Amino acid sequence: MIAGLDAKGALAGLSAVLVLAAGIVVGSRNLRTYDPILLTYTFGALSSAFAVAYRYAVWLQRPPTALTVRRGFQLVRRGRVARNLAFVARAAFANLAAHRFIRRRGFMRWCVHFLIAWGCLIAGAVTFPLVFGWLHFESLPDRPETFRAVFLGVTLLRFDLDSPVRFVLFNLLNLSAVMVIVGAGLALRRRLRDPASMSRQQFGNDLVPLILLLAISFTGLLLTFSTHALGGAGSQALSLIHAVTVSLALLYVPFGKFFHVFQRPAHLAAILYRRENVNGPQAACRRCGGPFAGAMHVNDLKALTTSMGFSLDLDTCPACKRRAIGVAQGRLRAEVGRG
């Protein structure tokens, strides 16, 4: 093992690479439907898979993360499992699909987030199966004007060349590119003009993701333009630029804001945790006796801080803590005045 690498993280990364490589071989029917021209994308995906799995495994080992995720699974199994799963499904739709948590911060922010998120999801849902050879299109031997979409060896649907289905399927990547360009363009405009955003942002963490998304989307649309308007002129150079840009973005995923795509589902555990703290038993303040937080949360926080070497007073409510601080400051001022 290379010195400095986390053992569990490295194991998770290697496992992800092996599983993905095996999936490519098996899903493409022993590479029969795999296109070697897309090898650059495949190497980028395999490298990204290792880094994402490595960082995710390390992130899950952090005591707060591990505690939250563990409590999430426990709370799903507590009580009525079907009702808990329904609650998780509703929370997943509201937070992961509809992005309602962003809508509360403003309609324009929601539009930006929604367009970027769903544009990337649509592009990924089309691109990766095509790159890995899991999805391909072929014409029928007896009807060359009719195509079928084959996924993992199973025919999903058939369509004619002049049907609306063909137009939609063959332009999904263009649609996703337009969505990403609009969303990333609006986000970049705000980050370059809004004083509040400019004061907090970092180039590598806030601007680079938007630049990469715009570069991928523009080069992808240029490929379409070259094919239909220029008769394929410059397509080789554009294909290489697009492949390199996509590979750079894939390698960037584990090290920037893109990684929150993998972290976000764990927020469902936090939502379950919050519900339990609201509806479950409450911790009573040691000074005033009033409830101030969920008992489970306080007990977990005590165990967590103790395991990390901290000694904090977690049995008093915020009001009593502020009162105690004020009393201590008053005594200190009185002592200084007497001195």
N, C-alpha and C positions, 0 to 999 in steps of 0.2 A: 504494500500500500504506500502511495506517495505521502511523504511527510507533510503534515499540516492538513490533510484531508480528513473530514469526519468519516469514520468507518461506516456508520449507518447511512449517511448521505451518499457515499461512494457506492455502497451496495444497492441503494435505491436507484441511483443513476445508471449503473450497469444493468440492472434488471429492466429498467425502462427501455434502454437501448436494445437489449436482447428481445424483449417482448415486441417492440415496434418492428425490428428487423424480421423477426419470425412472422409477424402479421403481414408485412409487405410480401414476403415470399409466399406464404399460404394464400393470402387474399388475392394475389395476382396470379394464382394457379401456377406456382413455380416459375414466376416471372414471365409467363406467356403474354400477359396483358400489361406488362411493365414497359414503359418507354425509356430507354437508356438516355435519351436526350434530357430527361428530367433528373439526372443524377445529381446535379448541383443542388436542387431543391431537397433531394433525399438526404444528402450529407448535412445540409443545414438543419433539417428536421431532426435527424439522429443526434446531432450535437446539442441542439436545443433541448431535446428530450432528456439527455443526461443532465444538463445543467439545471433544468426545471425540477426534475425529480430530486436531484441533490439538494437544491435550496429548499424545496418543499419539505424534505425529510428533516433537514436541519431546523427549519422553522417550526415544525411540529414538535420538536424536542424542547422548545422553549417552555419553561414552566407555565406561564399564563396561557399560551396557546394549547398546550397539552391538556391543561385543566379544563379549558372551555370546550374543547372537542370531546373530551371524555364525558363531561357533564351533558353535552348535547345528546350523545348516544344513550346515556342513562335516562334522560328525561323523555326521550321518545318511547322507551320501554316502560316508563312509569305510568300507571293508570291505564286508560283506554288507548291502546296502540293505534287503532284505526283513526281515532279522533286526533291523536298527536300527529300522525302522518298526514292527515288532511290539513292540519294547521301548518305543517312544514311546506306542503305543496302550495298553499295559498301564499305563504311568505316568500317562497321561491319565485312564484309568478310576479308578486308585487315588487320584489327587490331585484331579482336577477333578470326578469324578462321585461317588465314594464318600467323599471327604474323609478318607482314612485318616490324613493328617498331623495332623488335629485329634483323631482318636480317641486318639492316643498321649498327648494332653494331658488326657484325661479324657472319660468317657462323656457327661456332661451338656454339656460344651462341644461335643462332636460333635453331639449332638442339636440344640442351638441352631443351630449352623452349618448342619447338614444341612437343617433345617426352613426356615430363612430362604432358603438358596441355592435349594433346589428349589421352594419356594413362589414365589419371584420368577421362576425360569426357566419354570415352568408358566404363570404369569400373563403373562409376556412372550411366550411362544410362542402364546398365545391372543389377547392384546390387540392386539399390533402387526399381525398379519395382518388382524384384523377392522377396525382403525382405517384401515389403508392400502387397504382394499378388496380385498385378496388372497384373503380367505376370506369366504364368505357361505353362508347356508343358504336354500334355497328348496324349496317344495312342488312335487310333480309335478302337472302340469295335469290328468291323469286320475285321480290318487289324492291328494287334498288332505291325507289323514292320513299320507302318506309324505313324508319330507323327504330331501334330499340335501345333503351338504357339498361345496361347490365351491371348489377352491383353484387360483387362477391359470387359471380356465377349465376345469379338469379335475375331474371328479366323483371324489371320494375314496371315499365310501361312501353308502349309503342306509339309512334307519332309519325305523321307525314311531314315532308320538308316544308310544305306550305301551311302548316297548322300553327295556331297561336302557341301551342305547347313548345314547339321547336324554337320559336322566337324567344320565349321566356327562358327556356333552359339554356340556350346558347348565349344569352345576354345577362345571365345572373351575375357574372363577374363584372360586367360593365355597370350594372345597376349598383352593385356593392361599391365599386370604385367611385361612382358619383356620390353615393351616400357618405363615404369616408371623406371625400374631398370637401363637400359642403360642411360636414361636422368639424373636421380638422382645420379647415380654413377659418371658420367662425371662432374656434378655440384659439387658434394662433393670433387672430386679430385681437381678441380680448387680452391675451397675454402680452401683446406688444403695445397695447394702448391703455389698458386699465392700470392706474398707478398702484392699486392694492395688489394686483397680481404680479406686477413687475417687481415690487419690493420683496416678494416672497419666493419667486421662482428661481430655479437653477437650470442652467442650460442643458446639462446632461440628463436631468430628471424630468424636466417639464417641456422643453422645446424639441429635443432630439426625437422623442416618440412621435410628435406631430409631423416633424420633417420626414421621418421615415415613412409614415403612413401616406403622406402626400406624394412622396417619391414613388412608392409602390403603385399607388392608384394612377398617377399620371403616366408612368411607363407602361402600365397595363392597358390604359386607354389608347396610348400611342401605338401599341401593337395591333389593336383592333383597327385603328385608323390606317395604319400601314397596310393591313390585309385588304380592307375594303375600298380604300380611296387611292392607294399608291401601288396597288398590284403587288404588295409584298416587299417593296423597296425599303431597304434598311431594317428589315425584320430581324436579321441575324444579330446585328449590333444591338438593337432594342431588346431582343430576347436575352442577350448576355447581360445587359445593364439591369434588366428587370430581375433576372435570376440572382445576380449579385446583391441587388437591393433587398430582395426578399430574404436571402440568406443572412445578410447583416441584421435585418429586423428579427429573424428567428434567434440569432445568437444574442441579440440585445434583450430578448424577452425575460430571461431570469435575473437581469441586473437593473431593471428600471421599472417604470410604472406598469408596463405590460404584465408584470408578474401578479398584479392584483387580480387578474382574471382567474387565476388559480386559487388565490386566497379568499376571494369573495364568497364562494359557497360555504366556507366555514362560518360566515356571519349568521347563517341559519341556526347554528348552535348557540350563538350569542342571543338571538331572538328568543329561542326556547328558554335560555337562562334568564333573560329579562322577564319573560312571562311568569316563570316560577317565582322570581323575587317579588313580583307584584302581587301574585295570588297566593303564594305560600306563607308560612309562618314568618313573622317579623322579629328582628332583633330589637331588644329593649335597651335604651340608653342607661348606662350605669349611674348617671347623675340625676336625670329628670324622670327616668322610667318610661319615656315615650318611645314609640316605634320610629325607627329612622331608616332602616334598610332591611332587605331580605336576610333572614337568618342564615340561609345557605351561602349567600354571597359573603357575609361577614365571616363565617366559619372557614370558608375556602380561602378568603384573603388572609386570615390569621395563619393558616397552615402554609400558604404560599410564601408569605413574607418571612415566616420562621425558617422555612427550608432555604431561603435565599440569604439568611443571616441578618434580617432586619428585625428591630424591636419597636413596634408602633402601638399606640393606644387606639384600638379599633372598636372599643366598647362604648364610646360616647358619640352623641349625635353632633352634627356640624354646629348647631347653635351653642351647645355646651362647650365645644372646643373653642369657638370664638370668644365665648364668655371667659373661659379659663385663660386664654391668651391675653385678653384685655386686663384681667385681674393681675396677671403676672407682669404685664407692662406697667400697670399702675404702681405696683409694689416696687419695681425697679426704679421708676422715676422718683418715688418718694425716698428711696434709699440714696439716690444720687443727690437729691435736694438736701437731705440731712448732712451729706458728706461735704 
